[in-house]
Amino acid sequence: MHKKLRKALVYVILLVLVLIVAVWFSMDGILRSEIQSRATAALGTKTTLAGVHLSILGGSLTLSGLTVDNLKGYTAPHLLTMQSCGATVNLHSLLTNTVVIKLITIEGLHISVDQSGLSNNLIAEINHLKNQQSATPAAKPATTAKSSGGKALAITKVVLLNTVVRLDTSLLPGQKGVPIVITLPRMVLNEPTNPNGRPLRMAGLIEQILVEVAKSLANNPAIPNAVRTTLSAATTFIGSGAGTLLQGADKAVTGAADSLGHLFGAGTGGTNGGKK
């Protein structure tokens, strides 16, 4: 009897070990699917990941080969791609409502900026992320984390390295239609938080990263003045706490519309003065 009991116990232990190994080797695939789903929901456009690796012993998470499709109405196939992203994670926090991350390093972020009228796809995506968060109630029960955009994030620092922006100039009068490609300087976000008091989630983090890119472009002399004015006005409008970047009577946005009117409005003809 004792021999049969021991034999049954051995079988149970072996079965548990097999299940643990199976879960261990499928963990990266589960995380990859979950992150793709969360990012697609946050960005409002298809997002894919080539690979995800969680190191239990090292307390790190690595993402590779991120691709985000462009928004409807814009020509480039992708809004952005990313070579890799590494994060130092408090593993215990993965089991709580707030994931604690000491450092996120984003390497090789490539963004395609397509201009359309007074706006562009970068501004449109920031606007989408901002409105998405505004539509989410400030407090949600822990059981509704999935519907409220995933777990909250507590991040110490985000570093962006080798960020490249490609600006399509084909719709900008006075330009030759040749894309402008710029490598942005190293960018750092210290302790990013939501200014509206809501917990920081994936949508809020992505929004703040894109805002930093927009600010860097707005200060870059290689970018055409009209586009820089639009980006500067949009980021100013974000800081005002308004819900939509290009709505309302905000002076900065009005100024941008005035300065761009001769480029995208109904011109009176001719080539001088920036008129069509």
N, C-alpha and C positions, 0 to 999 in steps of 0.2 A: 504494500500500500504506500509506504513511504517512498519506495523507488518510483512508483508511478507518479506520485506527487512531485518528486524532484524532476522527473522527466517532463511533466507538464509545465513546471516552472521554467525550465530551460527553454522550452518552446515559446513561452510567453515572452521571456527576455529577448530571444532571438527575433521574434516578431516586432517588438518595440524598437530594437536596434535597426531593423530593416526599415521601419517607418521613419525613424529619425534620419537615417541616411537618405531616404527618398525625399524627405522634406528639405534636408540640407542642400541637396543638389538641385532641387526645383525652386529654392528660395529666390535666386536671382531672376528666374523667369517670372515668378509671381510679382516681384517688385517692379520689373520692367513693364509688365502689363498694367499694374496699378498706376505707376508714374505716368505712362502714356495716356491712360484714361483721365487722370487728374489734370494733366497739362492740356489735353484737348478740350476738356470742359472749361478750363480757366481761360484759354486763349481764343476759344470759339472757332478754331480751325484745326485741321488734322495735324497731330504731332506724333512723331515716331522716334524710337530710340533703338540704336544698334546693339547696345549692351549695357548691362547693369551688374555691378559686383559689390556685394556687402561682405566686408571682412569683420567677422565676429571678434577675432583675436585683436585685430588692429583698431577696431572701433571706427572704421571708415567706410564711406559709400562712394563709389565711382560710377559716373555715367559717361557714356561715349556715343558719338554719332547721333546727336540730336538734330532733327529736322522739323521745322514748323512751316507748313504750307502758307502761302500768302493769302490775304483777305480777298474776297470777291471784288472784282472791279480793278484789280492791279495786275500788271503784266508779268512781273517776275514770278517764277514758279514757287519760290520759297521766300517767306518773310525773313527767316533766319536759319542758320545752321550753327552747330557748336561742336568743336572737336572733342572736348572733354570737360568734365566737372567733377572735382573731388571735394568731399565734405568730411570733416572730423565730427563724428556724432557720438553723443552720450547714449549708448545702447539701451540703458535702463529706461531712458525717456521715450523710447519707441513704444513702450507699453503704457505710456501715460497719454493725456490729452494734448500735451505740449512737447514737441520734439526739440531738444536742446542741441544746437550745432555751434561749435566753437569757431570753425572757419570753413568758408566755401571758396574754392578757387576755380574760376571759370577761365578756360584756356581756349583761344581760337574761336571766339564768337564772331560770326559773319552775318551782317545785316544788310538786306537790300532795301533801299529807300526809294519808293516810287511816288512821284508827285502827281496829284490829281486835284486841279482847282486850287483852293486855298489850303488844302490839307494834303497829307500823304499817309502812306500805310503805317508808318511809325506812330504818328499822332493818333490815327484811327485805332490802332491796337491799344495804346495807352488809355484812350477814351473808353474803349470796350472794357478793359480791366477795371478802370475806376468806377464805371457805372455798375459793373457786376458786383463790386464790393458794396456800393451804396445801396443796392437792392437786397443785400443780405442783412438780416437783423443783427444787432450788436451782440446779443447773447443767444446761444443755442445750447440745449442740453447735450451732454456728452454722447448720447445715443444717436444724435443726428449729425455727427461729424461728417459723414459721407455726403449728405445733402448740402452742408454748409461750406464745402470746398476743402475738406480734409482737415487734418490736425493743425493746431496752431504751431507756429515756429518761433523759437527764441534763438536768435542768431547774433553772435558776437561781431563777426566781420565777414564781408564779402569782397573778394579781390578779383578784378577782371584784367586778364593779360592778353595781349595780341588781339584786341578787338578791331575788326576790319569792317568798314562801312562802304557799300557801293551805292552811289547816288545816280539814278537814271535822270539824265538831263534832256531827254528827247522832247519833253513838253515845256521846256524852259526857253523862251525867246532869247536870242542873243548867244545861246550856247550851240555848240556844234553837234550835240547829240552824243558825244563821246562820254561814257560813264566816268564819274569821278570816284576814285578809290582812295580811301584814307585809312591809315592805321592809327587808332586813337591811343593816347598815352594811358598808362596804368591807372585804373580807377579803383577806389576803395569806398565801400559803404560800411560805416561803423554802426553797429547795433541798429539795423533798420527796424522801424516800427511803423504802424499805421497812424497817421496824424489824427484820424477820427476816433481813436480810442478802441477800435475793434482789434481783436487778435490778428496778428500777421499770419497770413496763410499764403499758399502758393501764388495766387493771383496778385496779392499785394507785393510779394517779393519780385515777381516778374515785372510788375508795373514800375517799381522803384529802379530796377536795373535799366529798363528802357528809358526812363526819365533821365537817368544819369548819362546815357548815350546821347539823348536829345540835347541835353545841356552842353555836353562836350562838342557836339556838332554846331550848336548855336554860337560857340565861341571860336570856331575854327575858320580862319580867313580863306581857306581853300574852298569853302562852301559858298555858292552864289548868295549875294546879300538878301535876295527875296526869300530864299529858303531859310536862311539864318533868322530872318525876322519872324517868319512863321513859327519856327521851332522855339525861339525865345519867348514869343507871345504865348504859345501853348504851355510851356513850362511855368511861366508866370501865372497863368490861369489855374494851373494845377495847384499852385501854392495858395491860391485864394480860397480853396475849399469848394469850388463850384463843381457841379455834377458833370458837366459836359464841356469839353475844351473849346469848342467854337460856337457856343451859344451864349446868349445874355448880352449885357451892355458893358462888359469889362473893357476898360480903355486899352489894355494891351492888345486884345484880340481885334478891337476896332482899328487900332493903328496898323496891325498886320494886314487886315483886309484892305485898308486904304492904300498901303504901300504895294500890295500885290494886285490891286484892281487893274492897273495898266497892263499887267501881264496876262491875266486870265479873264478880264471882263470883255465887253464888246468894244473893241478898239475903233478908232476913227480912221485907221489906215496909216500908212507910212512906216518908216523903219527907225526914225529917230525918237529919242525919249522913251524907249522901251515899249512903244505902242505896236500893236499888231498891224 
